């Protein structure tokens, strides 16, 4: 007879989910599943709306990465209009997107994963949170908060609000940037860059302490997907899709993101609302069709960053891969995020020094000229696809959103299983064990409300049942966010 251990909800992630661990007759871990228990609805209730409304509607999917949804939606609108947006508009979109990556990655490293990385996986759970980090490492915690605040401030200065700014529109952006606001944004860059470099040092020190975790937290071969620019460099706003296999061999290169559905399929499971995207060319081999997206994958598919500080860190990062192969351990997502913060800040500096950024022409006007439009950007957690189809009046009759967290779904399930098989012994429930399993999910920094679009709150409840269904053990705690 088998046993099942349930962890519900998984804490310190954006959204709500649970994990079930299935034991065999010998008490060993036979399977583990990451259940997303929220319901997805945006693809249905947006039907009948005008695509011009979609940047404002879809950014409400998430309060952490609204800019990515707004930009992907606006780019889909650009395609429906058939316009090329003004250069200044593209640069302003890039500037805001960089700011969002900075704030989101800072939130992930310092506030969500930092308590584990900096205080210890099995440290006192009452102190293993932001408050505990403020008590034990006050300056580090404050620097992390200020780094995130800088990204939020840039979004607010460009779009009037740091959350859900009504700014990106089909054809460009709402308004140009003034010299006063540009200089204000630039004034905060030196301190943000200094903090980012200190964060990279903290990340390296954590990796040295946590080599055992790095070896088993999602350390398995998989494919990797991400955007690159025309020179194969690290890209977040535009470019082409590139996919590499577990050895680094190119499977797709220079692929038009608008044709994404010819290489990506979406599977389903009865026990999760979150879909399971896969690489179509390997759809008959589920394990081989699994791919990852996000900071780790972006660094794996890119040839270079083309900013000096980030390129130096990228060269160091590659040593974590085997003999020139991609870095496979999902624990290294943390360090990849820190490298991307550095890259984004350097990119922002380049954009702010470009005089074209202040050009007054920031919007192209046109009627609806196409019936299908696809917008793709690299959200903080990975490639984000928005596909819209419209009728003659520009009203939506088809909406498909493929969210980064969903594309990591197969990998997250595999990660939970790998960690449980290493650390769960004898079917005993211990808080440190549960946190380690949860941290395997935090490596991906999942955004579940992006993926399923619902809200809610529940306490952490863990139960262990014997072969005959009798209650053997239980644990309960509030969400340690």
VOGU-3710 file (C-alpha; in Angstrom, 3 decimals, decimal comma):
1> xxxxxxxxxx> 0,000/0,000/0,000  1,232/3,513/-0,760  1,243/6,705/1,299  0,784/10,306/0,213  2,333/13,414/1,781  0,692/16,734/0,915  2,259/20,211/1,245  -0,407/22,868/0,783  0,158/25,648/-0,048  3,737/26,094/-1,208
11> xxxxxxxxxx> 4,912/29,311/0,445  7,003/32,317/-0,593  5,942/32,081/-4,226  3,552/34,340/-6,156  0,238/32,483/-6,059  -0,949/29,257/-4,435  -0,213/25,596/-5,064  0,324/22,331/-3,244  2,745/19,418/-3,518  1,918/15,763/-3,061
21> xxxxxxxxxx> 4,620/13,163/-2,481  3,705/9,547/-3,126  5,490/6,764/-1,255  5,660/3,127/-2,309  5,265/0,066/-0,096  8,884/0,340/1,017  8,379/3,935/2,189  10,482/5,338/-0,671  9,479/8,301/-2,844  7,856/6,940/-5,986
31> xxxxxxxxxx> 6,438/10,156/-7,446  5,920/13,826/-6,639  3,535/16,335/-8,172  3,310/20,119/-8,196  -0,404/20,968/-8,244  -1,532/24,451/-9,262  -4,914/24,856/-7,651  -5,925/28,230/-9,088  -8,169/28,597/-12,130  -7,276/30,309/-15,390
41> xxxxxxxxxx> -9,796/32,616/-17,024  -8,283/35,498/-19,028  -8,262/33,646/-22,338  -12,047/33,311/-22,137  -13,356/36,509/-20,617  -11,250/38,694/-22,954  -13,141/37,390/-25,973  -15,266/40,095/-27,542  -13,064/42,907/-26,263  -11,102/45,218/-28,511
51> xxxxxxxxxx> -7,434/44,283/-28,800  -6,620/47,924/-28,067  -7,810/47,369/-24,498  -5,646/44,318/-23,960  -2,427/45,943/-22,664  -4,388/47,405/-19,737  -6,481/44,278/-19,202  -3,744/41,659/-19,364  -1,314/43,540/-17,149  -3,893/42,955/-14,392
61> xxxxxxxxxx> -2,954/39,291/-14,606  -0,044/40,056/-12,291  1,175/42,745/-9,931  4,800/41,551/-10,179  5,315/41,485/-13,959  2,528/43,678/-15,401  4,953/45,429/-17,746  5,791/42,188/-19,557  2,117/41,418/-20,164  1,441/44,979/-21,311
71> xxxxxxxxxx> 4,391/44,890/-23,725  3,579/41,451/-25,137  -0,016/42,620/-25,613  1,048/45,901/-27,214  3,377/44,022/-29,565  0,497/41,756/-30,591  -1,448/44,969/-31,271  1,452/46,320/-33,361  1,216/43,157/-35,472  -2,559/43,479/-35,873
81> xxxxxxxxxx> -2,102/47,048/-37,082  0,885/46,037/-39,200  3,018/48,952/-38,008  6,635/49,456/-37,076  6,708/51,562/-33,940  8,969/54,678/-33,747  12,562/54,053/-32,553  12,050/56,182/-29,431  8,987/54,126/-28,488  10,926/50,878/-28,777
91> xxxxxxxxxx> 13,730/52,244/-26,619  11,285/53,472/-24,007  9,588/50,068/-23,938  13,005/48,456/-23,468  13,830/50,873/-20,647  10,652/50,082/-18,720  11,064/46,365/-19,323  14,614/46,440/-17,943  13,305/48,222/-14,854  10,679/45,521/-14,360
101> xxxxxxxxxx> 13,268/42,743/-14,624  15,378/44,519/-12,006  12,530/44,864/-9,516  11,209/41,338/-10,065  14,600/39,642/-9,832  15,486/41,681/-6,724  12,215/40,575/-5,123  12,977/36,941/-5,922  16,560/36,929/-4,652  16,283/39,074/-1,529
111> xxxxxxxxxx> 12,725/38,596/-0,290  11,530/35,201/-1,527  14,664/33,027/-1,769  17,089/35,156/0,230  15,928/33,866/3,645  16,837/30,322/2,536  20,048/31,241/0,727  21,422/33,659/3,310  20,021/32,316/6,616  19,972/28,595/5,836
121> xxxxxxxxxx> 17,521/26,039/4,475  16,828/24,663/7,948  17,144/27,861/9,974  14,419/28,863/12,421  11,215/29,089/10,305  9,924/31,931/12,480  12,959/33,973/11,409  13,409/32,565/7,903  11,672/35,472/6,183  12,199/39,127/5,374
131> xxxxxxxxxx> 11,802/40,202/9,006  14,454/37,709/10,089  16,733/38,844/7,288  16,302/42,457/8,404  17,269/41,447/11,937  20,328/39,382/11,031  21,557/41,134/7,857  19,911/44,573/8,055  22,044/46,382/5,488  21,804/43,545/2,965
141> xxxxxxxxxx> 18,023/43,381/3,347  17,664/47,148/2,997  19,860/47,173/-0,096  17,652/44,512/-1,657  14,528/46,511/-0,878  16,087/49,670/-2,329  17,207/47,838/-5,480  13,664/46,648/-6,079  12,392/50,137/-5,305  14,663/51,592/-7,988
151> xxxxxxxxxx> 13,072/49,377/-10,628  9,605/50,298/-9,382  10,484/54,001/-9,371  11,605/53,874/-13,009  8,314/52,243/-14,016  6,415/54,921/-12,100  8,398/57,783/-13,634  7,693/56,476/-17,127  4,089/55,362/-16,655  2,779/57,309/-13,618
161> xxxxxxxxxx> 2,298/54,094/-11,592  4,714/51,381/-10,527  1,989/48,716/-10,789  -0,309/48,420/-13,822  0,867/51,583/-15,615  -1,483/52,557/-18,487  1,441/53,319/-20,772  2,185/50,723/-23,473  -0,284/50,872/-26,370  -0,519/49,258/-29,786
171> xxxxxxxxxx> 1,683/51,380/-32,016  4,091/52,572/-29,312  3,767/54,218/-25,895  1,414/56,797/-24,422  3,811/59,738/-24,147  7,467/60,720/-24,676  10,114/61,025/-21,976  11,253/64,413/-20,714  14,852/65,342/-20,002  13,999/65,971/-16,340
181> xxxxxxxxxx> 12,637/62,457/-15,865  15,507/60,925/-17,831  18,047/62,610/-15,565  16,129/61,506/-12,474  16,197/57,897/-13,642  19,899/58,143/-14,440  20,713/59,541/-10,991  19,755/56,264/-9,304  21,804/54,007/-11,549  25,199/54,154/-9,765
191> xxxxxxxxxx> 23,780/52,969/-6,432  21,698/50,269/-8,140  24,770/48,988/-9,999  26,800/48,890/-6,788  24,075/46,877/-5,063  23,807/44,488/-8,012  27,536/43,750/-7,837  27,304/43,093/-4,092  24,355/40,780/-4,738  26,429/38,765/-7,208
201> xxxxxxxxxx> 29,047/38,278/-4,513  26,360/37,145/-2,057  25,070/34,700/-4,651  28,510/33,194/-5,231  29,062/32,795/-1,497  25,689/31,051/-1,178  26,611/28,669/-3,998  29,832/27,753/-2,201  27,892/26,967/0,990  25,099/25,094/-0,729
211> xxxxxxxxxx> 26,871/22,827/-3,186  24,832/19,829/-2,066  21,609/21,674/-2,873  23,001/22,862/-6,205  23,707/19,243/-7,122  20,120/18,027/-6,682  17,732/20,967/-6,916  16,497/20,424/-10,461  19,824/19,162/-11,763  18,876/17,135/-14,833
221> xxxxxxxxxx> 19,315/17,405/-18,608  16,639/19,328/-20,500  16,137/21,611/-23,467  16,361/25,385/-23,042  14,367/28,076/-24,874  14,873/31,830/-25,019  15,031/34,925/-27,188  18,292/36,116/-28,721  19,048/39,135/-30,873  20,370/38,986/-34,429
231> xxxxxxxxxx> 23,908/38,416/-33,167  22,872/35,649/-30,769  23,136/37,908/-27,733  21,049/38,091/-24,563  17,675/39,656/-25,383  14,562/40,500/-23,370  12,307/42,615/-25,596  12,575/41,363/-29,171  14,523/38,992/-31,398  14,299/35,352/-32,397
241> xxxxxxxxxx> 13,613/32,110/-30,566  16,551/29,797/-29,967  16,351/26,316/-28,459  19,300/24,159/-27,471  19,365/20,563/-26,294  20,960/19,176/-23,150  24,389/19,218/-24,829  24,058/22,756/-26,165  23,299/21,680/-29,731  21,025/24,070/-31,632
251> xxxxxxxxxx> 17,559/22,623/-32,239  15,898/25,882/-33,300  17,762/29,043/-34,247  16,563/32,326/-35,689  13,007/31,068/-35,323  10,201/33,614/-35,805  8,352/33,910/-32,453  5,086/34,513/-34,315  5,192/30,863/-35,424  5,679/29,575/-31,874
261> xxxxxxxxxx> 2,818/27,073/-32,076  4,613/25,071/-34,749  7,305/24,080/-32,238  5,496/24,345/-28,874  2,511/22,222/-27,853  0,429/22,425/-24,665  -0,431/19,299/-22,696  -2,818/18,878/-19,772  -3,060/16,796/-16,589  -6,192/16,100/-14,547
271> xxxxxxxxxx> -4,479/17,117/-11,282  -3,380/20,678/-12,187  -4,909/23,762/-13,792  -1,485/24,712/-15,135  -0,773/23,433/-18,646  2,320/21,421/-19,591  4,006/22,907/-22,690  6,462/20,694/-24,592  8,690/20,706/-27,662  6,600/19,262/-30,512
281> xxxxxxxxxx> 9,492/17,526/-32,252  9,875/15,296/-29,175  6,226/15,026/-28,166  6,301/11,224/-28,238  9,050/11,242/-25,597  7,716/13,392/-22,697  11,003/13,581/-20,791  12,890/14,555/-23,932  10,274/17,163/-24,888  10,639/18,993/-21,570
291> xxxxxxxxxx> 12,254/22,420/-21,846  13,021/25,215/-19,438  12,733/28,986/-19,821  13,782/31,989/-17,741  17,118/33,463/-16,600  18,963/30,124/-16,573  17,783/29,236/-20,064  18,384/32,733/-21,435  22,022/32,548/-20,345  22,283/29,042/-21,781
301> xxxxxxxxxx> 21,029/30,010/-25,244  22,828/33,380/-25,532  26,327/33,651/-26,982  27,074/36,854/-25,067  25,464/39,722/-23,167  27,252/42,576/-24,985  27,586/44,655/-21,821  31,006/44,486/-20,133  30,117/43,640/-16,531  27,435/41,119/-17,452
311> xxxxxxxxxx> 29,709/39,459/-20,018  32,389/38,945/-17,372  29,839/37,373/-15,015  28,430/35,248/-17,824  31,886/33,819/-18,525  32,196/32,885/-14,844  28,685/31,413/-14,828  29,428/29,031/-17,679  31,864/27,095/-15,503  28,881/25,558/-13,720
321> xxxxxxxxxx> 28,123/23,585/-16,888  29,893/20,363/-17,848  32,620/20,824/-20,471  30,974/23,698/-22,294  27,463/22,264/-22,028  24,481/24,259/-20,694  24,217/24,838/-16,953  21,532/22,338/-15,948  21,006/22,823/-12,215  17,879/24,853/-11,488
331> xxxxxxxxxx> 19,528/26,094/-8,281  21,625/28,301/-10,588  18,522/30,276/-11,571  19,324/32,455/-8,552  22,726/33,500/-9,873  21,363/33,882/-13,405  18,855/36,437/-12,098  21,623/38,471/-10,524  23,563/38,512/-13,797  20,437/39,703/-15,594
341> xxxxxxxxxx> 19,978/42,520/-13,079  23,488/43,676/-13,920  22,804/43,350/-17,659  19,553/45,316/-17,379  21,158/48,146/-15,420  23,981/48,402/-17,956  21,418/48,377/-20,780  19,430/51,117/-19,058  22,574/53,219/-18,846  23,122/52,821/-22,602
351> xxxxxxxxxx> 19,511/53,740/-23,351  19,576/56,796/-21,094  22,680/58,065/-22,910  20,951/57,742/-26,295  19,589/61,157/-27,409  16,922/59,451/-29,510  15,238/58,352/-26,277  13,846/61,909/-25,929  12,328/62,043/-29,419  8,711/63,255/-29,320
361> xxxxxxxxxx> 7,467/60,742/-31,901  6,500/57,709/-29,842  3,400/56,314/-31,551  2,431/54,969/-34,980  -1,246/55,231/-35,932  -3,065/52,808/-38,204  -6,275/50,879/-38,653  -6,469/47,149/-38,082  -4,736/45,613/-41,083  -4,233/41,985/-39,992
371> xxxxxxxxxx> -6,476/39,404/-38,391  -3,787/37,693/-36,299  -1,099/39,184/-34,099  1,523/37,604/-31,846  3,512/39,502/-29,246  6,502/37,926/-27,497  8,831/39,240/-24,785  11,081/37,713/-22,160  9,206/38,168/-18,892  11,304/37,812/-15,715
381> xxxxxxxxxx> 10,377/34,131/-15,516  10,814/33,336/-19,220  9,342/33,649/-22,683  5,815/35,108/-22,705  3,508/34,633/-25,698  0,338/36,617/-26,420  -1,597/35,597/-29,536  -4,761/37,432/-30,602  -7,143/36,920/-33,518  -9,787/39,514/-34,346
391> xxxxxxxxxx> -12,847/40,028/-36,520  -13,447/42,871/-38,989  -14,205/45,243/-36,111  -10,999/44,491/-34,220  -12,822/42,465/-31,572  -11,100/39,390/-30,194  -12,391/35,968/-31,184  -9,293/34,026/-30,056  -6,810/34,628/-27,233  -3,928/32,354/-26,290
401> xxxxxxxxxx> -1,443/33,156/-23,541  1,536/30,903/-22,886  3,111/31,963/-19,623  6,703/31,305/-18,611  5,743/29,487/-15,413  3,671/27,035/-17,438  6,613/26,274/-19,689  8,623/25,319/-16,604  5,841/23,072/-15,307  7,368/19,760/-16,357
411> xxxxxxxxxx> 10,729/20,828/-14,933  9,200/21,955/-11,623  7,517/18,585/-11,182  10,783/16,806/-11,946  12,603/19,064/-9,444  10,180/18,293/-6,606  10,645/14,579/-7,227  14,433/14,863/-7,282  14,600/16,774/-3,986  12,094/14,492/-2,243
421> xxxxxxxxxx> 14,023/11,398/-3,296  17,191/12,794/-1,743  15,917/14,321/1,505  12,768/12,420/2,489  13,790/9,444/4,630  11,452/7,097/6,444  8,342/9,127/5,675  9,052/11,590/8,511  7,747/15,138/8,203  10,242/17,771/9,293
431> xxxxxxxxxx> 9,976/21,484/8,634  13,444/21,722/7,084  12,579/18,976/4,616  9,351/20,694/3,604  11,170/23,982/3,092  13,751/22,286/0,870  11,014/20,848/-1,316  9,296/24,216/-1,499  12,599/25,896/-2,330  12,906/23,666/-5,381
441> xxxxxxxxxx> 9,837/25,473/-6,688  11,170/28,882/-5,602  14,211/28,328/-7,818  11,911/28,961/-10,777  10,311/32,005/-9,097  6,910/30,837/-10,376  4,108/33,321/-10,940  0,996/31,199/-10,556  -1,542/34,005/-10,850  0,002/34,735/-14,260
451> xxxxxxxxxx> -0,598/31,134/-15,192  -4,056/30,655/-13,750  -5,381/34,094/-12,799  -7,081/33,760/-9,427  -6,578/35,011/-5,858  -6,847/33,393/-2,443  -5,131/32,629/0,857  -4,813/29,502/2,928  -2,598/28,181/5,762  0,156/25,640/5,233
461> xxxxxxxxxx> -1,188/22,151/6,034  0,834/18,949/5,709  -0,564/15,506/6,432  0,909/12,012/6,332  -1,305/8,955/6,037  -0,475/5,307/6,536  -1,202/2,417/4,155  -4,721/1,965/5,545  -5,552/5,660/5,499  -4,838/6,309/9,182
471> xxxxxxxxxx> -3,345/9,684/10,107  0,298/9,203/11,094  1,541/12,787/11,308  0,491/16,344/10,512  1,971/19,814/10,507  0,324/23,196/10,155  1,638/26,750/9,891  0,672/30,078/8,402  2,100/31,222/5,097  5,649/32,462/5,754
481> x> 5,636/35,146/3,084
//
